């Protein structure tokens, strides 16, 4: 019987890679807990005796990070919900229905994946301006909520479902939406979980479109707030030195990392299963 367990050198290599990936996170969090002066004088050192929350207190006083979190959460819930509702429906139509022009339409959807995001910025901004949506939540939520990649992935996942299973549901009296809700959705749950993780990461880390679509503090998302940290700190505290700015920057960055780390750790199994489900050839 062949032993397929990884060898000791493989474990050692994986351990080294894990340390390399985790060290920057550890450095950012540990440095945010140090006195500001020590970040510059001893950037690699850390002592429990010197732990302080001064950087966090100053950051909350100088930076509207709470507003950024609230706006990002609002956009994430609504935009993510739209993605997880409409994209599987579109993928289901492309995978299981036959209608004139299906292949052409699906080809056009895939063609949009080849367009760089920056190419679409100006047309989208002109459209938002014509609709009067600049500096509104609509501009942050609606563009990109139904995207080509999500439709393509759901189409690939749903294409692997046997047609006989769907026909059995129709024979039992289920309508088309009932077949989708009661048969398709439970089967594609791993793929949906993977799509949910990717959607959260994309929305949470999105910077280019929010910084273009809104320019008032009321609607700024977390990434936009983080990008203006240095200006906010210097503007709210006259004479703030380099060490103080870095202390508050690291404190804000450490807080911003926590949601994604927690979500990935809790859902990594579903994420991996979703990636595998999306790789099935339709």
FIZAMAR-324083 format. One record per residue (C-alpha): x, y, z; residue number from 1. Coordinates in steps of 0.02 Angstrom, whole numbers, plus 50000, padded with zeros to 5 digits. Example, Ala and Ser with C-alpha at 12.3 -4.5 7.8 and 13.67 -1.06 7.14 Angstrom:
<r><X>50615</X><Y>49775</Y><Z>50390</Z><tike>1</tike></r>
<r><X>50684</X><Y>49947</Y><Z>50357</Z><tike>2</tike></r>
END
This chain:
<r><X>50000</X><Y>50000</Y><Z>50000</Z><tike>1</tike></r>
<r><X>50075</X><Y>50166</Y><Z>49947</Z><tike>2</tike></r>
<r><X>50098</X><Y>50298</Y><Z>50081</Z><tike>3</tike></r>
<r><X>50033</X><Y>50459</Y><Z>50004</Z><tike>4</tike></r>
<r><X>50066</X><Y>50569</Y><Z>50155</Z><tike>5</tike></r>
<r><X>50181</X><Y>50719</Y><Z>50125</Z><tike>6</tike></r>
<r><X>50362</X><Y>50690</Y><Z>50170</Z><tike>7</tike></r>
<r><X>50456</X><Y>50782</Y><Z>50307</Z><tike>8</tike></r>
<r><X>50544</X><Y>50900</Y><Z>50183</Z><tike>9</tike></r>
<r><X>50373</X><Y>50945</Y><Z>50113</Z><tike>10</tike></r>
<r><X>50309</X><Y>50989</Y><Z>50286</Z><tike>11</tike></r>
<r><X>50467</X><Y>51091</Y><Z>50317</Z><tike>12</tike></r>
<r><X>50446</X><Y>51186</Y><Z>50154</Z><tike>13</tike></r>
<r><X>50262</X><Y>51221</Y><Z>50191</Z><tike>14</tike></r>
<r><X>50308</X><Y>51280</Y><Z>50366</Z><tike>15</tike></r>
<r><X>50437</X><Y>51402</Y><Z>50296</Z><tike>16</tike></r>
<r><X>50313</X><Y>51468</Y><Z>50168</Z><tike>17</tike></r>
<r><X>50181</X><Y>51489</Y><Z>50304</Z><tike>18</tike></r>
<r><X>50302</X><Y>51591</Y><Z>50409</Z><tike>19</tike></r>
<r><X>50347</X><Y>51700</Y><Z>50260</Z><tike>20</tike></r>
<r><X>50163</X><Y>51737</Y><Z>50228</Z><tike>21</tike></r>
<r><X>50117</X><Y>51763</Y><Z>50411</Z><tike>22</tike></r>
<r><X>50265</X><Y>51870</Y><Z>50464</Z><tike>23</tike></r>
<r><X>50205</X><Y>52031</Y><Z>50378</Z><tike>24</tike></r>
<r><X>50037</X><Y>52013</Y><Z>50467</Z><tike>25</tike></r>
<r><X>50125</X><Y>51984</Y><Z>50633</Z><tike>26</tike></r>
<r><X>50241</X><Y>52132</Y><Z>50604</Z><tike>27</tike></r>
<r><X>50097</X><Y>52251</Y><Z>50563</Z><tike>28</tike></r>
<r><X>49994</X><Y>52200</Y><Z>50715</Z><tike>29</tike></r>
<r><X>50142</X><Y>52196</Y><Z>50837</Z><tike>30</tike></r>
<r><X>50208</X><Y>52364</Y><Z>50774</Z><tike>31</tike></r>
<r><X>50036</X><Y>52443</Y><Z>50796</Z><tike>32</tike></r>
<r><X>50047</X><Y>52397</Y><Z>50981</Z><tike>33</tike></r>
<r><X>50218</X><Y>52480</Y><Z>51006</Z><tike>34</tike></r>
<r><X>50253</X><Y>52660</Y><Z>51056</Z><tike>35</tike></r>
<r><X>50266</X><Y>52767</Y><Z>50900</Z><tike>36</tike></r>
<r><X>50450</X><Y>52808</Y><Z>50926</Z><tike>37</tike></r>
<r><X>50499</X><Y>52624</Y><Z>50934</Z><tike>38</tike></r>
<r><X>50423</X><Y>52589</Y><Z>50763</Z><tike>39</tike></r>
<r><X>50563</X><Y>52696</Y><Z>50689</Z><tike>40</tike></r>
<r><X>50703</X><Y>52660</Y><Z>50813</Z><tike>41</tike></r>
<r><X>50676</X><Y>52471</Y><Z>50827</Z><tike>42</tike></r>
<r><X>50562</X><Y>52415</Y><Z>50683</Z><tike>43</tike></r>
<r><X>50591</X><Y>52227</Y><Z>50707</Z><tike>44</tike></r>
<r><X>50588</X><Y>52221</Y><Z>50896</Z><tike>45</tike></r>
<r><X>50437</X><Y>52186</Y><Z>51007</Z><tike>46</tike></r>
<r><X>50417</X><Y>52179</Y><Z>51196</Z><tike>47</tike></r>
<r><X>50258</X><Y>52140</Y><Z>51293</Z><tike>48</tike></r>
<r><X>50314</X><Y>52265</Y><Z>51425</Z><tike>49</tike></r>
<r><X>50298</X><Y>52407</Y><Z>51298</Z><tike>50</tike></r>
<r><X>50126</X><Y>52361</Y><Z>51229</Z><tike>51</tike></r>
<r><X>50014</X><Y>52514</Y><Z>51213</Z><tike>52</tike></r>
<r><X>49849</X><Y>52558</Y><Z>51128</Z><tike>53</tike></r>
<r><X>49896</X><Y>52741</Y><Z>51103</Z><tike>54</tike></r>
<r><X>49906</X><Y>52718</Y><Z>50915</Z><tike>55</tike></r>
<r><X>49729</X><Y>52647</Y><Z>50909</Z><tike>56</tike></r>
<r><X>49658</X><Y>52785</Y><Z>51020</Z><tike>57</tike></r>
<r><X>49739</X><Y>52920</Y><Z>50915</Z><tike>58</tike></r>
<r><X>49685</X><Y>52837</Y><Z>50753</Z><tike>59</tike></r>
<r><X>49502</X><Y>52828</Y><Z>50806</Z><tike>60</tike></r>
<r><X>49511</X><Y>53012</Y><Z>50854</Z><tike>61</tike></r>
<r><X>49591</X><Y>53069</Y><Z>50691</Z><tike>62</tike></r>
<r><X>49517</X><Y>52954</Y><Z>50559</Z><tike>63</tike></r>
<r><X>49333</X><Y>52917</Y><Z>50517</Z><tike>64</tike></r>
<r><X>49368</X><Y>52731</Y><Z>50503</Z><tike>65</tike></r>
<r><X>49199</X><Y>52688</Y><Z>50580</Z><tike>66</tike></r>
<r><X>49112</X><Y>52774</Y><Z>50434</Z><tike>67</tike></r>
<r><X>49221</X><Y>52677</Y><Z>50313</Z><tike>68</tike></r>
<r><X>49175</X><Y>52512</Y><Z>50394</Z><tike>69</tike></r>
<r><X>48990</X><Y>52554</Y><Z>50396</Z><tike>70</tike></r>
<r><X>48988</X><Y>52605</Y><Z>50213</Z><tike>71</tike></r>
<r><X>49088</X><Y>52452</Y><Z>50161</Z><tike>72</tike></r>
<r><X>48970</X><Y>52338</Y><Z>50259</Z><tike>73</tike></r>
<r><X>48818</X><Y>52416</Y><Z>50176</Z><tike>74</tike></r>
<r><X>48891</X><Y>52399</Y><Z>50001</Z><tike>75</tike></r>
<r><X>48950</X><Y>52223</Y><Z>50038</Z><tike>76</tike></r>
<r><X>48782</X><Y>52160</Y><Z>50099</Z><tike>77</tike></r>
<r><X>48678</X><Y>52234</Y><Z>49958</Z><tike>78</tike></r>
<r><X>48801</X><Y>52211</Y><Z>49815</Z><tike>79</tike></r>
<r><X>48852</X><Y>52038</Y><Z>49874</Z><tike>80</tike></r>
<r><X>48669</X><Y>51988</Y><Z>49891</Z><tike>81</tike></r>
<r><X>48633</X><Y>52044</Y><Z>49713</Z><tike>82</tike></r>
<r><X>48783</X><Y>51948</Y><Z>49648</Z><tike>83</tike></r>
<r><X>48735</X><Y>51788</Y><Z>49738</Z><tike>84</tike></r>
<r><X>48554</X><Y>51800</Y><Z>49680</Z><tike>85</tike></r>
<r><X>48561</X><Y>51856</Y><Z>49499</Z><tike>86</tike></r>
<r><X>48725</X><Y>51777</Y><Z>49439</Z><tike>87</tike></r>
<r><X>48672</X><Y>51597</Y><Z>49480</Z><tike>88</tike></r>
<r><X>48508</X><Y>51628</Y><Z>49389</Z><tike>89</tike></r>
<r><X>48601</X><Y>51691</Y><Z>49236</Z><tike>90</tike></r>
<r><X>48723</X><Y>51545</Y><Z>49247</Z><tike>91</tike></r>
<r><X>48575</X><Y>51425</Y><Z>49259</Z><tike>92</tike></r>
<r><X>48498</X><Y>51497</Y><Z>49101</Z><tike>93</tike></r>
<r><X>48660</X><Y>51482</Y><Z>49004</Z><tike>94</tike></r>
<r><X>48694</X><Y>51306</Y><Z>49068</Z><tike>95</tike></r>
<r><X>48523</X><Y>51223</Y><Z>49055</Z><tike>96</tike></r>
<r><X>48413</X><Y>51319</Y><Z>48934</Z><tike>97</tike></r>
<r><X>48414</X><Y>51326</Y><Z>48745</Z><tike>98</tike></r>
<r><X>48365</X><Y>51490</Y><Z>48664</Z><tike>99</tike></r>
<r><X>48413</X><Y>51582</Y><Z>48504</Z><tike>100</tike></r>
<r><X>48579</X><Y>51673</Y><Z>48517</Z><tike>101</tike></r>
<r><X>48630</X><Y>51588</Y><Z>48680</Z><tike>102</tike></r>
<r><X>48808</X><Y>51551</Y><Z>48625</Z><tike>103</tike></r>
<r><X>48830</X><Y>51725</Y><Z>48550</Z><tike>104</tike></r>
<r><X>48764</X><Y>51809</Y><Z>48707</Z><tike>105</tike></r>
<r><X>48874</X><Y>51702</Y><Z>48819</Z><tike>106</tike></r>
<r><X>49023</X><Y>51743</Y><Z>48708</Z><tike>107</tike></r>
<r><X>48988</X><Y>51929</Y><Z>48730</Z><tike>108</tike></r>
<r><X>48980</X><Y>51904</Y><Z>48918</Z><tike>109</tike></r>
<r><X>49149</X><Y>51817</Y><Z>48914</Z><tike>110</tike></r>
<r><X>49218</X><Y>51953</Y><Z>48800</Z><tike>111</tike></r>
<r><X>49188</X><Y>52083</Y><Z>48936</Z><tike>112</tike></r>
<r><X>49312</X><Y>51989</Y><Z>49046</Z><tike>113</tike></r>
<r><X>49449</X><Y>52046</Y><Z>48928</Z><tike>114</tike></r>
<r><X>49412</X><Y>52230</Y><Z>48958</Z><tike>115</tike></r>
<r><X>49526</X><Y>52309</Y><Z>49091</Z><tike>116</tike></r>
<r><X>49434</X><Y>52394</Y><Z>49233</Z><tike>117</tike></r>
<r><X>49517</X><Y>52561</Y><Z>49196</Z><tike>118</tike></r>
<r><X>49442</X><Y>52561</Y><Z>49021</Z><tike>119</tike></r>
<r><X>49267</X><Y>52560</Y><Z>49096</Z><tike>120</tike></r>
<r><X>49295</X><Y>52694</Y><Z>49228</Z><tike>121</tike></r>
<r><X>49259</X><Y>52847</Y><Z>49121</Z><tike>122</tike></r>
<r><X>49104</X><Y>52777</Y><Z>49033</Z><tike>123</tike></r>
<r><X>49035</X><Y>52718</Y><Z>49200</Z><tike>124</tike></r>
<r><X>49070</X><Y>52887</Y><Z>49281</Z><tike>125</tike></r>
<r><X>48983</X><Y>52978</Y><Z>49138</Z><tike>126</tike></r>
<r><X>48834</X><Y>52861</Y><Z>49157</Z><tike>127</tike></r>
<r><X>48826</X><Y>52891</Y><Z>49345</Z><tike>128</tike></r>
<r><X>48836</X><Y>53079</Y><Z>49316</Z><tike>129</tike></r>
<r><X>48694</X><Y>53073</Y><Z>49188</Z><tike>130</tike></r>
<r><X>48586</X><Y>52975</Y><Z>49312</Z><tike>131</tike></r>
<r><X>48631</X><Y>53092</Y><Z>49455</Z><tike>132</tike></r>
<r><X>48707</X><Y>52951</Y><Z>49556</Z><tike>133</tike></r>
<r><X>48880</X><Y>53023</Y><Z>49590</Z><tike>134</tike></r>
<r><X>48913</X><Y>53030</Y><Z>49778</Z><tike>135</tike></r>
<r><X>48772</X><Y>52906</Y><Z>49814</Z><tike>136</tike></r>
<r><X>48766</X><Y>52726</Y><Z>49872</Z><tike>137</tike></r>
<r><X>48688</X><Y>52679</Y><Z>49705</Z><tike>138</tike></r>
<r><X>48851</X><Y>52718</Y><Z>49617</Z><tike>139</tike></r>
<r><X>48946</X><Y>52607</Y><Z>49739</Z><tike>140</tike></r>
<r><X>48824</X><Y>52461</Y><Z>49733</Z><tike>141</tike></r>
<r><X>48749</X><Y>52439</Y><Z>49560</Z><tike>142</tike></r>
<r><X>48901</X><Y>52443</Y><Z>49442</Z><tike>143</tike></r>
<r><X>48981</X><Y>52271</Y><Z>49444</Z><tike>144</tike></r>
<r><X>48849</X><Y>52189</Y><Z>49552</Z><tike>145</tike></r>
<r><X>48811</X><Y>52068</Y><Z>49409</Z><tike>146</tike></r>
<r><X>48980</X><Y>52030</Y><Z>49332</Z><tike>147</tike></r>
<r><X>49039</X><Y>51915</Y><Z>49192</Z><tike>148</tike></r>
<r><X>49157</X><Y>51811</Y><Z>49299</Z><tike>149</tike></r>
<r><X>49021</X><Y>51765</Y><Z>49424</Z><tike>150</tike></r>
<r><X>48901</X><Y>51718</Y><Z>49283</Z><tike>151</tike></r>
<r><X>49036</X><Y>51613</Y><Z>49199</Z><tike>152</tike></r>
<r><X>49082</X><Y>51524</Y><Z>49361</Z><tike>153</tike></r>
<r><X>48901</X><Y>51484</Y><Z>49404</Z><tike>154</tike></r>
<r><X>48872</X><Y>51423</Y><Z>49228</Z><tike>155</tike></r>
<r><X>49018</X><Y>51302</Y><Z>49245</Z><tike>156</tike></r>
<r><X>48958</X><Y>51239</Y><Z>49413</Z><tike>157</tike></r>
<r><X>48776</X><Y>51216</Y><Z>49359</Z><tike>158</tike></r>
<r><X>48824</X><Y>51131</Y><Z>49195</Z><tike>159</tike></r>
<r><X>48887</X><Y>50982</Y><Z>49295</Z><tike>160</tike></r>
<r><X>48712</X><Y>50947</Y><Z>49365</Z><tike>161</tike></r>
<r><X>48628</X><Y>50802</Y><Z>49270</Z><tike>162</tike></r>
<r><X>48479</X><Y>50856</Y><Z>49167</Z><tike>163</tike></r>
<r><X>48385</X><Y>50702</Y><Z>49229</Z><tike>164</tike></r>
<r><X>48386</X><Y>50774</Y><Z>49405</Z><tike>165</tike></r>
<r><X>48303</X><Y>50933</Y><Z>49344</Z><tike>166</tike></r>
<r><X>48178</X><Y>50836</Y><Z>49239</Z><tike>167</tike></r>
<r><X>48130</X><Y>50734</Y><Z>49392</Z><tike>168</tike></r>
<r><X>48089</X><Y>50894</Y><Z>49484</Z><tike>169</tike></r>
<r><X>47980</X><Y>50955</Y><Z>49340</Z><tike>170</tike></r>
<r><X>47889</X><Y>50788</Y><Z>49335</Z><tike>171</tike></r>
<r><X>47852</X><Y>50808</Y><Z>49521</Z><tike>172</tike></r>
<r><X>47764</X><Y>50971</Y><Z>49482</Z><tike>173</tike></r>
<r><X>47898</X><Y>51098</Y><Z>49525</Z><tike>174</tike></r>
<r><X>47901</X><Y>51258</Y><Z>49423</Z><tike>175</tike></r>
<r><X>48060</X><Y>51322</Y><Z>49343</Z><tike>176</tike></r>
<r><X>48105</X><Y>51434</Y><Z>49489</Z><tike>177</tike></r>
<r><X>48057</X><Y>51294</Y><Z>49608</Z><tike>178</tike></r>
<r><X>48177</X><Y>51176</Y><Z>49518</Z><tike>179</tike></r>
<r><X>48314</X><Y>51307</Y><Z>49535</Z><tike>180</tike></r>
<r><X>48278</X><Y>51342</Y><Z>49719</Z><tike>181</tike></r>
<r><X>48248</X><Y>51164</Y><Z>49779</Z><tike>182</tike></r>
<r><X>48367</X><Y>51063</Y><Z>49669</Z><tike>183</tike></r>
<r><X>48500</X><Y>51174</Y><Z>49592</Z><tike>184</tike></r>
<r><X>48541</X><Y>51285</Y><Z>49741</Z><tike>185</tike></r>
<r><X>48574</X><Y>51142</Y><Z>49865</Z><tike>186</tike></r>
<r><X>48687</X><Y>51056</Y><Z>49738</Z><tike>187</tike></r>
<r><X>48790</X><Y>51211</Y><Z>49697</Z><tike>188</tike></r>
<r><X>48808</X><Y>51267</Y><Z>49878</Z><tike>189</tike></r>
<r><X>48999</X><Y>51241</Y><Z>49879</Z><tike>190</tike></r>
<r><X>49014</X><Y>51347</Y><Z>49722</Z><tike>191</tike></r>
<r><X>48904</X><Y>51482</Y><Z>49799</Z><tike>192</tike></r>
<r><X>49012</X><Y>51482</Y><Z>49956</Z><tike>193</tike></r>
<r><X>49168</X><Y>51505</Y><Z>49852</Z><tike>194</tike></r>
<r><X>49085</X><Y>51645</Y><Z>49753</Z><tike>195</tike></r>
<r><X>49030</X><Y>51727</Y><Z>49916</Z><tike>196</tike></r>
<r><X>49209</X><Y>51730</Y><Z>49981</Z><tike>197</tike></r>
<r><X>49278</X><Y>51800</Y><Z>49818</Z><tike>198</tike></r>
<r><X>49139</X><Y>51930</Y><Z>49809</Z><tike>199</tike></r>
<r><X>49173</X><Y>51987</Y><Z>49986</Z><tike>200</tike></r>
<r><X>49359</X><Y>52003</Y><Z>49952</Z><tike>201</tike></r>
<r><X>49328</X><Y>52101</Y><Z>49791</Z><tike>202</tike></r>
<r><X>49203</X><Y>52221</Y><Z>49868</Z><tike>203</tike></r>
<r><X>49301</X><Y>52242</Y><Z>50030</Z><tike>204</tike></r>
<r><X>49465</X><Y>52279</Y><Z>49938</Z><tike>205</tike></r>
<r><X>49390</X><Y>52383</Y><Z>49797</Z><tike>206</tike></r>
<r><X>49474</X><Y>52553</Y><Z>49787</Z><tike>207</tike></r>
<r><X>49478</X><Y>52621</Y><Z>49609</Z><tike>208</tike></r>
<r><X>49291</X><Y>52636</Y><Z>49579</Z><tike>209</tike></r>
<r><X>49242</X><Y>52702</Y><Z>49753</Z><tike>210</tike></r>
<r><X>49375</X><Y>52837</Y><Z>49747</Z><tike>211</tike></r>
<r><X>49309</X><Y>52893</Y><Z>49577</Z><tike>212</tike></r>
<r><X>49122</X><Y>52876</Y><Z>49611</Z><tike>213</tike></r>
<r><X>49116</X><Y>52968</Y><Z>49778</Z><tike>214</tike></r>
<r><X>49216</X><Y>53115</Y><Z>49842</Z><tike>215</tike></r>
<r><X>49128</X><Y>53157</Y><Z>50005</Z><tike>216</tike></r>
<r><X>49172</X><Y>53083</Y><Z>50174</Z><tike>217</tike></r>
<r><X>48993</X><Y>53026</Y><Z>50206</Z><tike>218</tike></r>
<r><X>49001</X><Y>52891</Y><Z>50071</Z><tike>219</tike></r>
<r><X>49185</X><Y>52841</Y><Z>50078</Z><tike>220</tike></r>
<r><X>49219</X><Y>52655</Y><Z>50093</Z><tike>221</tike></r>
<r><X>49354</X><Y>52581</Y><Z>50203</Z><tike>222</tike></r>
<r><X>49488</X><Y>52572</Y><Z>50068</Z><tike>223</tike></r>
<r><X>49462</X><Y>52755</Y><Z>50022</Z><tike>224</tike></r>
<r><X>49475</X><Y>52804</Y><Z>50205</Z><tike>225</tike></r>
<r><X>49635</X><Y>52704</Y><Z>50222</Z><tike>226</tike></r>
<r><X>49709</X><Y>52789</Y><Z>50069</Z><tike>227</tike></r>
<r><X>49684</X><Y>52961</Y><Z>50148</Z><tike>228</tike></r>
<r><X>49746</X><Y>52913</Y><Z>50321</Z><tike>229</tike></r>
<r><X>49908</X><Y>53011</Y><Z>50314</Z><tike>230</tike></r>
<r><X>49818</X><Y>53171</Y><Z>50259</Z><tike>231</tike></r>
<r><X>49683</X><Y>53150</Y><Z>50392</Z><tike>232</tike></r>
<r><X>49811</X><Y>53121</Y><Z>50530</Z><tike>233</tike></r>
<r><X>49921</X><Y>53268</Y><Z>50477</Z><tike>234</tike></r>
<r><X>49770</X><Y>53380</Y><Z>50454</Z><tike>235</tike></r>
<r><X>49692</X><Y>53340</Y><Z>50623</Z><tike>236</tike></r>
<r><X>49854</X><Y>53349</Y><Z>50719</Z><tike>237</tike></r>
<r><X>49967</X><Y>53495</Y><Z>50675</Z><tike>238</tike></r>
<r><X>50149</X><Y>53447</Y><Z>50682</Z><tike>239</tike></r>
<r><X>50118</X><Y>53259</Y><Z>50684</Z><tike>240</tike></r>
<r><X>50285</X><Y>53174</Y><Z>50659</Z><tike>241</tike></r>
<r><X>50328</X><Y>53028</Y><Z>50546</Z><tike>242</tike></r>
<r><X>50322</X><Y>52900</Y><Z>50687</Z><tike>243</tike></r>
<r><X>50148</X><Y>52955</Y><Z>50741</Z><tike>244</tike></r>
<r><X>50081</X><Y>52941</Y><Z>50565</Z><tike>245</tike></r>
<r><X>50154</X><Y>52765</Y><Z>50547</Z><tike>246</tike></r>
<r><X>50083</X><Y>52711</Y><Z>50715</Z><tike>247</tike></r>
<r><X>49907</X><Y>52760</Y><Z>50666</Z><tike>248</tike></r>
<r><X>49927</X><Y>52689</Y><Z>50490</Z><tike>249</tike></r>
<r><X>49976</X><Y>52520</Y><Z>50561</Z><tike>250</tike></r>
<r><X>49834</X><Y>52525</Y><Z>50687</Z><tike>251</tike></r>
<r><X>49706</X><Y>52559</Y><Z>50551</Z><tike>252</tike></r>
<r><X>49780</X><Y>52428</Y><Z>50435</Z><tike>253</tike></r>
<r><X>49779</X><Y>52297</Y><Z>50573</Z><tike>254</tike></r>
<r><X>49594</X><Y>52328</Y><Z>50607</Z><tike>255</tike></r>
<r><X>49555</X><Y>52323</Y><Z>50421</Z><tike>256</tike></r>
<r><X>49639</X><Y>52152</Y><Z>50404</Z><tike>257</tike></r>
<r><X>49535</X><Y>52067</Y><Z>50539</Z><tike>258</tike></r>
<r><X>49369</X><Y>52040</Y><Z>50444</Z><tike>259</tike></r>
<r><X>49452</X><Y>51958</Y><Z>50293</Z><tike>260</tike></r>
<r><X>49563</X><Y>51849</Y><Z>50402</Z><tike>261</tike></r>
<r><X>49415</X><Y>51789</Y><Z>50505</Z><tike>262</tike></r>
<r><X>49307</X><Y>51755</Y><Z>50352</Z><tike>263</tike></r>
<r><X>49444</X><Y>51660</Y><Z>50262</Z><tike>264</tike></r>
<r><X>49489</X><Y>51554</Y><Z>50414</Z><tike>265</tike></r>
<r><X>49307</X><Y>51509</Y><Z>50446</Z><tike>266</tike></r>
<r><X>49260</X><Y>51478</Y><Z>50264</Z><tike>267</tike></r>
<r><X>49422</X><Y>51413</Y><Z>50190</Z><tike>268</tike></r>
<r><X>49353</X><Y>51236</Y><Z>50172</Z><tike>269</tike></r>
<r><X>49199</X><Y>51300</Y><Z>50080</Z><tike>270</tike></r>
<r><X>49309</X><Y>51414</Y><Z>49975</Z><tike>271</tike></r>
<r><X>49422</X><Y>51271</Y><Z>49919</Z><tike>272</tike></r>
<r><X>49271</X><Y>51160</Y><Z>49882</Z><tike>273</tike></r>
<r><X>49194</X><Y>51303</Y><Z>49783</Z><tike>274</tike></r>
<r><X>49352</X><Y>51325</Y><Z>49680</Z><tike>275</tike></r>
<r><X>49352</X><Y>51139</Y><Z>49640</Z><tike>276</tike></r>
<r><X>49167</X><Y>51145</Y><Z>49596</Z><tike>277</tike></r>
<r><X>49197</X><Y>51290</Y><Z>49479</Z><tike>278</tike></r>
<r><X>49334</X><Y>51195</Y><Z>49389</Z><tike>279</tike></r>
<r><X>49217</X><Y>51058</Y><Z>49327</Z><tike>280</tike></r>
<r><X>49207</X><Y>51060</Y><Z>49138</Z><tike>281</tike></r>
<r><X>49032</X><Y>51095</Y><Z>49072</Z><tike>282</tike></r>
END
